[in-house]
């Protein structure tokens, strides 16, 4: 380059610095389609299962037309085709005018696609739109929710009873309302269980409901906030019953508490919160003190937000903006001159970023924010929903920071006991997993698996079980051995692996347990047609009970041997090791064909882990029972 060209470039940069500056989150003018109407809620979700993130706006109403309701907007991501976001509201969703306040996407019937729920205000029917698998939706609100009228500002989903389907919460903004729980029946139909499952705790002006594991007991609790004093925590008893509520653990909240969000900010193994307007318009970080104190409490840290605090804000979303492994905060602001980014130093201090280190300076009335990688470059992007004043232009901000290379982080993992007395499974393991972006209890984990190895009797069996997402950063795996596998006496080793949408992976340290107690085996083999079972505990000094059935008033033998076997005889299979028989006990059945025998476990600690196989052989005619494996517990 010659000197004149260099001088010309320098002059151009001096005159037009905005042309060269790239903000960390740069507005993309013209990328967003759709009507310019008051919008209160937005999400990113892959509606059409094509691998990229689409956008939905829960439009509130057309302010210029006497508050007229309007249908939501669905924008399909065609960025990789050079088309940006294409408004395909027609024909993808019903042409029904609603007063949407928030939208969430979750799979209501476990068919592999995302359905849409819209909370609505104005004493109206709440809306549930069901996906046909290709991103086209039908209105099944009344059929699946029942007819009702609510004035709802917020909603949330999660499997609160851990029965394998996702349930729904709807709050009530007016009329001193009660937070409402709709339980999923497993088919995507919801039943209002508020009266039987929720503590009676009315709260006026409810705004946001947040599900997460507050107390580290691996179920979803609830924080219910609003524009009234006394923010609520409902504690789950593990079965989806919330029979107590407390307001003492959280700040009282000022008159503008619109939003709370949860994540582990300080990597100590419990979930903290960010809350808007804990006092007037002052926002706060709520540090969870459960770890290391052992007692659940929250410390309000308004001073943790440095560089400025105290605007009329509406939304939190979390992202690791600098790829250092710590979640940073994004604050969608109604009145400030730009959206706000606070960078986490890892020690509960968050510094507001200014100029090119933050968002493009756009002064607009943001009511909601969503985060995700829209263009597939590995960097998180944002969309914002606008309302209340101005021209209601929703916006897209591309991230210009480092791509996400941080693996998911296991915040808290369930530790199984060293000994299990459930040889047939399933064994349940739950974990709180947090990745590099968090919004409304969702994180950017793509897959999570539990990988296991079962070793017993010289045989090793391996497998993998998916963890299903319960909502609120909580995942669960129910893993079981293959049918017919003898696990009594086995060692079970397992670990969890989570992979995010950028293919970053993390694996937990391994866990191990052994299996003891009783286990049936050999059921279904030829000639096995009499039941044998055992009940009770099997530790040294205990007394268990054996029970069997066969013909009435029949004699026979109970064989006990060290270890199982499978030897074919004309009548079926002998299922005990004939070379290691330790006892042949005469037995009988009564007139009803039943028999029982107490089985004292010798009080000898050295017998722990001893593996005994049993089978009954009854006469007239020869009748063989299933095998029964006994492993002595500690």
GIRAQUI-V22311 format. One record per backbone hydrogen bond with DSSP energy under -0.5 kcal/mol. CO is the residue of the C=O (numbers start at 1). NH is the residue of the N-H. If there is no record, write none. Layout:
# GIRAQUI-V22311
CO,NH ; CO,NH
This chain:
# GIRAQUI-V22311
2,6 ; 3,7 ; 4,8 ; 5,9 ; 6,10 ; 7,11 ; 8,12 ; 9,13 ; 10,14 ; 11,15 ; 12,16 ; 16,19 ; 16,20 ; 17,20 ; 17,21 ; 21,23 ; 24,26 ; 24,400 ; 25,360 ; 26,398 ; 27,29 ; 28,31 ; 31,85 ; 35,37 ; 38,60 ; 38,61 ; 41,58 ; 43,56 ; 45,47 ; 45,54 ; 52,54 ; 54,45 ; 55,75 ; 56,43 ; 57,59 ; 57,73 ; 58,40 ; 58,41 ; 59,100 ; 61,38 ; 61,63 ; 62,65 ; 62,67 ; 62,68 ; 63,66 ; 65,68 ; 68,62 ; 70,98 ; 73,57 ; 73,75 ; 74,76 ; 74,88 ; 75,55 ; 76,78 ; 76,86 ; 78,81 ; 78,83 ; 78,84 ; 79,82 ; 84,78 ; 85,87 ; 86,76 ; 86,88 ; 88,92 ; 89,91 ; 89,93 ; 92,137 ; 94,96 ; 96,98 ; 98,70 ; 98,100 ; 99,121 ; 102,119 ; 104,117 ; 106,108 ; 106,115 ; 115,106 ; 116,129 ; 117,104 ; 117,119 ; 118,127 ; 119,101 ; 119,102 ; 120,152 ; 124,150 ; 127,118 ; 128,140 ; 129,116 ; 130,138 ; 136,132 ; 138,130 ; 138,140 ; 140,144 ; 141,145 ; 141,146 ; 142,146 ; 144,190 ; 150,124 ; 150,152 ; 151,173 ; 151,174 ; 154,171 ; 156,169 ; 158,160 ; 158,167 ; 159,162 ; 167,158 ; 168,182 ; 169,156 ; 170,180 ; 172,206 ; 173,205 ; 174,177 ; 177,203 ; 180,170 ; 181,183 ; 181,193 ; 182,168 ; 183,191 ; 189,185 ; 191,183 ; 191,193 ; 193,197 ; 194,198 ; 197,242 ; 199,201 ; 203,206 ; 205,227 ; 208,225 ; 210,223 ; 212,214 ; 212,221 ; 219,221 ; 221,212 ; 222,234 ; 223,210 ; 223,225 ; 224,232 ; 225,207 ; 225,208 ; 226,228 ; 232,224 ; 233,246 ; 234,222 ; 240,242 ; 241,237 ; 241,243 ; 242,199 ; 244,235 ; 246,233 ; 251,231 ; 252,230 ; 254,257 ; 256,258 ; 259,276 ; 261,274 ; 263,265 ; 263,272 ; 270,272 ; 272,263 ; 273,286 ; 274,261 ; 275,284 ; 277,254 ; 278,253 ; 279,282 ; 281,283 ; 282,278 ; 282,279 ; 284,275 ; 285,287 ; 285,301 ; 286,273 ; 287,289 ; 287,299 ; 289,293 ; 289,295 ; 290,292 ; 290,294 ; 297,289 ; 298,300 ; 299,287 ; 299,301 ; 300,302 ; 301,285 ; 301,304 ; 302,305 ; 304,306 ; 304,350 ; 306,352 ; 311,313 ; 312,334 ; 312,335 ; 315,332 ; 317,330 ; 318,438 ; 319,321 ; 319,328 ; 320,323 ; 328,319 ; 329,342 ; 330,317 ; 330,332 ; 331,333 ; 331,340 ; 332,314 ; 332,315 ; 333,366 ; 339,359 ; 340,331 ; 341,353 ; 342,329 ; 343,351 ; 349,345 ; 350,306 ; 350,352 ; 351,343 ; 354,357 ; 355,358 ; 356,24 ; 358,25 ; 360,362 ; 362,364 ; 364,366 ; 365,387 ; 368,385 ; 370,383 ; 372,374 ; 372,381 ; 378,404 ; 381,372 ; 382,397 ; 383,370 ; 384,395 ; 385,367 ; 385,368 ; 386,39 ; 387,389 ; 389,392 ; 392,394 ; 395,384 ; 396,28 ; 397,382 ; 398,26 ; 403,405 ; 409,411 ; 409,434 ; 412,432 ; 414,416 ; 418,514 ; 420,516 ; 421,423 ; 422,425 ; 427,479 ; 429,477 ; 430,414 ; 431,433 ; 431,475 ; 432,411 ; 432,412 ; 434,409 ; 436,320 ; 437,444 ; 438,318 ; 439,442 ; 441,473 ; 442,439 ; 444,446 ; 444,501 ; 447,499 ; 448,467 ; 449,451 ; 449,497 ; 450,452 ; 450,465 ; 451,495 ; 452,463 ; 453,455 ; 453,493 ; 454,461 ; 455,491 ; 456,459 ; 459,456 ; 461,454 ; 463,452 ; 465,450 ; 468,476 ; 470,159 ; 471,474 ; 472,213 ; 473,433 ; 474,470 ; 474,471 ; 475,431 ; 476,468 ; 477,429 ; 477,479 ; 479,427 ; 482,485 ; 485,487 ; 487,490 ; 490,492 ; 490,515 ; 491,455 ; 491,493 ; 492,513 ; 493,453 ; 494,511 ; 495,451 ; 496,508 ; 497,449 ; 498,506 ; 499,446 ; 499,447 ; 500,503 ; 504,500 ; 506,498 ; 511,494 ; 513,492 ; 514,420 ; 515,489 ; 517,631 ; 519,629 ; 521,627 ; 522,525 ; 525,528 ; 527,529 ; 527,624 ; 530,626 ; 531,549 ; 533,547 ; 535,545 ; 538,633 ; 539,542 ; 542,601 ; 544,599 ; 545,535 ; 546,597 ; 547,533 ; 548,595 ; 551,554 ; 554,589 ; 555,619 ; 556,587 ; 557,559 ; 557,617 ; 558,585 ; 559,615 ; 560,582 ; 560,583 ; 561,563 ; 561,613 ; 563,577 ; 567,574 ; 569,572 ; 572,569 ; 573,575 ; 574,567 ; 575,565 ; 576,578 ; 577,580 ; 578,581 ; 580,562 ; 583,560 ; 584,586 ; 585,558 ; 587,556 ; 590,553 ; 590,593 ; 593,550 ; 594,590 ; 595,548 ; 597,546 ; 598,600 ; 599,544 ; 600,602 ; 601,541 ; 602,604 ; 603,605 ; 604,607 ; 605,608 ; 607,610 ; 610,612 ; 610,632 ; 611,563 ; 612,630 ; 613,561 ; 614,628 ; 615,559 ; 616,625 ; 617,557 ; 618,623 ; 623,618 ; 624,529 ; 624,530 ; 627,521 ; 628,614 ; 629,519 ; 630,612 ; 631,517 ; 632,609 ; 633,540
